[in-house]
């Protein structure tokens, strides 16, 4: 299933708030510190946001694939 994952924009076209957009732009600046990960304690919030984005994308793609397979199964049994 991981081969199916793409970098396309999600189907959700909700607008991003100005604050969120600014925070994302700031996190992309080159003079920012590198992302850090601490297994216990306070992980970098940008890492948490990235994990959330990737998890939602994977969930959407997995759900879409399940719906597609379900429709194919129904067509075969009809």
Buried (B, 14 or more C-beta within 10 A) or exposed (E): EEEEEEEEEEEEEEEEEEEEEEBEEEBEEEEEEEEEEEEEEEBBEBEEBEEEEEEEBBEEBEEEEEEEEEEEEEEEEE
